Every structure is written in structure tokens, then in C-alpha cells.
């Protein structure tokens, strides 16, 4: 069969030979890919989906080749977006991939019968095939003996034994791939029954690819693909497809074969016959020996207890190990800012740009790295050991009702610390729709950045009135609000927006394995580099934009007017005018510091963002927000906790105010409305405090999270998440304020 001309690819000209790596989950496919490519790889997503795309390069007999790691699938019947990507990439219809020149199929030595199925499914493609039999070390321990030379003779393609974790067999695999690029070592198709051959031949004239050539591979997929996703890649008019498919499938039914089950049954029988005398098992397998451990780990009650303890250990490690690293980054950022501030003192705008823009932007990126790296490392260890699959099995029954599965638990739990590593850890979820749904609701988990908002509102308003017990209950309620909203929300999204039933949660429990340190390090490098290049650039840009909106316009007259008012106030308090002016001119001391804080507050009030806050204040008025709270909400978009320092500046306490600041709490309690019908009344009542907390519990006030959603799922879902969460936050804040105002009415006649 002629090979179709390649479609456009991302590879630079001249086009390099392309090798596609396929295999079922848990066969070590990505480890083989990492060993072949080393650091010569790049990671991204296929356009429009959250399926990860890994492409690398390797040197084969003095020739450079490109290699792509396709998503792991149990079958090429495209039931999920991941399987559809694999199918489309193999046919060259992915839009970003061309048809491969060689297919490398990775199989697991201990269960070679099942893991050879994808190799025979790809055989009709007519391209050279190389088989890598991985985990040979486990097979030896399990008493499984493989005659790989005899297997190669029977399959008529190169068969190489590997232990990818240690690198055993990788050089031989490279030699086999180099040989395959210059030869036609194609895998022969099974000896199908006459009915199957007739059905395939009936479909083949219709199964034409983008080049207009009949494709036996597509014809076979059309016949056996009950989901009919393969029909998206053929030239038959949609209206004619059902009749054509039905006529071919009827040939199978007449001979006693069902289209949805015929392929795996026939392939398994064919593979079993091929392996007769090639595979010998002398004693029990690792999985059988570990069945005792699974009896504990998969127990409905005890298994959950063990899982909770394991997760507690993971997150405790993230908190305790990341805290000093984060603190060190913050100290370094602060130290750098102070040094640069001193150097640029004669240039106010450059000083502000460098300190509040550039340094703050870089610091806001770096501060996420400790949690990302630690959590990625721990989750990778759990995943590679085989435990994470067992945990997913346990949790699946709890999450299934809303369209998530057991593997969603770890990303969502991780998001209670920070949504960034939580969203990144969602890559352990193979099914794209479930991964997308998990990413969508992960920001609703109450991350640690929300805690300063809760602490300052509760400490300033709730606790002084109702005491510590009520304050504790309110804090707990705020942490639970996000999950309470998130799960019904994702049920609605799955039912009415994605409009698809979640696929069955198919999970094969892998054997317990010692994690590969090399694989863990690869993942750390990939996560870090991708975070810095994809999300980091967006975070940095957002930080600079917010700085500009807070800094401009810089009206010198406002400074002079505020300075004059400050002089008049201090002189009216009995201070010597000459001493006051001298203190201000020196730029040191309490008076100069107080004036600087007042000038900073004036500039924020009159900045572009301050004016936007005043303009939007009527929108937030039903939630009880005055213009100062609205400005703080807008300014906190890069990170939620920025709202505290912004309020500190607005209330003339400086940007160093934090949630524990007694001065800030006092100012919040004393704040009064400065205009409108509520003039003179307290701003921060119980309804307002709860309204602010509800808003921050539900809103997307985190540029870094928005950036990472964009990197993982594209702008469409990032924008959708922002608008959905912001709308939920506004509705929740309004309902909270209006409802509680009926219970806690503001006393009339209160004045400043």
C-alpha cells in the first residue's frame, strides 16, 4: 500500500523521519520515550484539547529523527478524546502531526498477551513496526520467561527487550528503529475470518484519507469502532455513512460476530496462538503476590483510612517543605526590591516599575515553584508505585455522580493548598473530558491565598462581636463553600454544556513498582519549564499591566495638594511648622512616612484602576462594597492576597500591612461610607464582611491560575472559568449581603 504524502508538521524543514510511540497505559511507554530523547523534547497540548503532546528528537545511525509520544490507550476504538488523538495522529489527520514513518509499540513483558493488541490494530497502516518488550526485570522476578528471538521471527518485525527505568536495551532499540527507517518490516495482519475480510474490503473504497487514497487501516477502524469516531476522517458524506457501515457490519453479524467485540476476541486468540511456546510462566506473578496488600488498600473502609493518611502526609509535606522555600523567595524578592529602590530613588517611575512591576512579577512566578515541584514529585512517586490507581478506584464511587472519577481527587485536594499545582497534577487523568472538568472546578477549592482575606474580615468584624468559636465556624464555612458550589456546578457543565455522559472508568491496577527517579526528574523539569514558559509569561504580563493601571496617571498636583493638607493638619495639632517641613524634606521619620502613605493612597484613588473602581462601584453596591473595596478587588487580580496590602495603602497604612495588622483591623472597623445614602454609616458590617469573604471564596482573583488554565486547556476554557466564577462570586456576595442585612440591619443615624 502506498504511503500517503505527509501533511504539514511542526518539524523544521527538511522534515525529519517521524516515529510514533503507542502502547497501553502502565506499560512504561513514556519512560521509553524519555530514555530515547533525553532532554531533547518539548511538551505541549494538542490544539483545542487538554491531551498532552510530547515530541522529541533522537539520533539514529547518524540520522536525526523526530519521535512523538501518543496518549496511552487500551484500544484504537476512539471512545475518548485521548484515543481519538492517537487514531488521528496515526493517520496523519491530527492537523499537527503527519503520518508516522515507523510505529514503536511498547508492551509489558508480564502481560504481553493483552498489551500486543494495539500493535496488531496498527498493522493495516502498512508502516514499519518495532516492538519494545518493557519491564523485563519484573518478568524475570515473576517467573515469566520470554523467547524474544522466536517472537521476532513469528511477528516478522524487530522485538527488543528493555528495562526503561535502568536503560537496559535502549541502545538495541535505537538500532532497531534505525533499521526500520530503511526497511519495510511491517507487522502482518491476523488471518481474519472470511466475513471480517469481506467487511473490511467492502469499506476500504470508502475509507479514504485526506489525500484521497483508500486506507485499509481506516476501513478496519470503521468496522470495529462502535463509537463511529473514525468516520470523521473519511470522505463519505455524513448522510451516507450509516448505510455503508451497516452493510459491512451485517456481514459480521451474519457470521456470528458482533462488531463491538469481534476485534479484541479474534486478536486475543491470534496473539495467544503466536505466543504459544514463546512465553513460559514458572510461578505466581507479582500481582498475585500483592493481592494481600490490595485486600487492605482497596477495602471500602480501611482503604479510605489509609488513603486519608497518605494524602495527609503528602499535603503536610507540601506545606512544611514548601514554606521555608517560599519564605526564602519572598525575602529574596524583598531584598532585591529594597536594593533596586535605593538605586533608583531619583527616578520615581522607574523605581516603581522595577520594584512593583518587574521584581513583583518575577517573585509572583517564583513563589509557586516550591509547591509545584514538591507536589509533582510526591504525586509522581505515588503514581509510578501503582498506589495512585488504587486510590482512584476507591474514590471513584464518591465522585462518579457529577461526572468526575477517582483520579480527580488528588488535583482537587491539592488545590486547597494552591490551584496551580492542583491543575498541573490533573495530567494524571487520562480521559480528557474528566481532566477538563477537574481543571474547571479546581480554582473553587479554597486555596491558601484566600486565607488572609478570611482572617482579616473575621478578625476585624466577626470575632470582636461573636467571639472565637463563631469565628472558627465562619472560617470553616468559607473553606467548605467552594466545594459545595463546585460539584453541582460541574454536574451542570457535564450535563448541559459538554452534553456527554462520562465514559466508563476503566482502570487496570498496575503491579506495585519501585518508582523511577529518572522519570520523576523528567516530570519535574517538564512541569517547571512549561510553567515558566506558558503560565509564567502570562503572570508576568498581568503583573505589569496591573502595576501600570495602579501607577498612571501620576498627577504631581495631587501630591502637592495632599502635602499641603497634611501640613495644615499637623500644624493645627500644635506642631512647629518649620520642624514639620524639615522632617518631610528629610524623607525620614514618622511624619515623612505618614505623608508617603497618604500620597500613595491618593495616587491609587486617582489611578486608572481607582477610577475603574469608582466607575464599577454601583455594580458592587448591592454586595455592600464601597469604592475602596471595589478598587482592592480589581487590584487583587494577580493574586487574591494582594487585596490586604491594597486596603492597607487605601487606608493610609502602607503596602506592608498584612492580615495580622491590628492597625488595618482598626481602620476597617472605623471605615465609613463617604458618599451616597449610606454616608457616615460603617462600611464593614457583618453582612459586608461575609459578602467580601464569599466573593473571594468563589471568584477567579488569581492571574496565575487563569494563566495555567489557559496553558492546560486553551483560552476558551480559561475565559469561561473566569466569567463563570466571577459571576458566581458576584451573585453569592449579593445574596449574602442582602440576606444577612435583613438579620443584621445597620443602625440608622450612625455618623463619623
Number of C-alpha atoms within 10 A of each C-alpha: 11 10 14 17 11 16 16 15 16 11 16 7 7 6 13 16 16 22 25 23 24 27 28 21 20 19 24 23 25 22 21 24 25 22 20 23 20 14 14 12 18 15 15 16 15 19 14 12 16 25 26 20 16 20 22 20 22 21 13 18 11 8 10 14 21 21 25 24 23 24 25 23 23 18 19 23 22 22 18 18 18 22 24 20 21 24 27 23 20 23 24 24 21 21 14 15 22 22 25 24 22 26 28 27 24 32 30 26 26 29 12 19 20 17 24 23 23 22 22 19 21 25 19 21 25 22 22 24 32 27 25 28 26 27 21 21 18 18 19 16 14 19 16 20 17 22 13 16 14 15 20 15 11 14 22 15 20 25 23 23 25 26 20 27 20 15 13 17 17 20 15 15 23 17 14 21 24 19 17 22 19 11 12 14 19 22 24 15 16 15 11 14 12 12 19 23 14 15 20 25 16 19 24 20 15 24 26 20 17 15 13 12 18 21 24 22 21 27 26 24 25 29 26 23 22 15 13 17 19 23 22 14 19 22 18 16 11 10 8 9 16 13 10 14 20 11 13 21 24 16 21 21 13 10 12 11 19 15 19 15 12 16 21 16 11 16 22 16 13 17 18 16 12 16 18 10 12 16 18 13 14 10 11 12 18 17 16 13 12 12 13 10 13 16 12 14 20 19 14 12 12 13 19 17 13 16 21 13 11 14 17 12 13 17 19 12 16 21 16 10 14 21 15 12 16 18 12 13 19 17 13 14 20 16 12 16 20 13 11 17 20 11 11 16 12 10 10 11 14 15 19 20 17 19 22 20 22 19 21 22 24 16 19 22 19 16 19 21 21 21 25 25 19 20 24 23 18 16 20 22 20 19 20 22 17 18 20 22 19 21 25 22 19 21 21 18 12 13 16 15 13 19 22 27 26 21 29 26 20 20 26 26 18 27 25 21 19 24 32 28 26 29 28 22 25 26 20 17 19 21 23 20 24 20 25 23 21 26 31 24 22 29 32 28 27 25 21 16 19 23 19 18 23 24 18 22 26 26 21 27 22 22 17 12 13 11 12 14 10 14 21 14 11 18 17 11 13 21 22 15 16 23 19 13 15 21 19 13 17 20 17 15 17 20 15 10 10 13 10 12 10 19 14 10 15 8 11 12 15 18 20 15 15 12 16 17 15 16 21 19 15 17 17 19 14 18 19 18 15 18 24 17 11 17 23 23 17 21 25 23 16 19 27 21 14 19 21 18 18 23 21 16 14 15 12 9 9 14 18 12 12 16 18 11 13 18 19 13 12 14 15 11 9 8 13 12 14 10 11 16 14 14 16 20 10 9 13 11 10 11 18 18 17 16 20 21 20 22 22 20 23 19 23 26 21 20 21 19 24 26 17 17 25 19 13 16 20 15 13 17 14 18 24 25 25 25 23 21 22 25 28 24 23 21 26 20 21 26 19 26 21 23 26 23 21 27 25 26 26 24 21 22 23 20 18 11 20 22 20 13 16 14 15 24 21 13 17 22 17 14 18 19 19 15 11 8 8 17 15 17 21 20 24 25 24 22 27 25 26 25 29 27 26 27 25 30 30 29 26 26 28 21 23 27 25 26 22 25 29 19 21 30 23 18 15 11 18 21 14 12 22 21 14 17 24 18 16 19 22 23 18 22 29 24 17 23 26 19 12 17 16 10 10 13 12 16 8 9 10 12 11 12
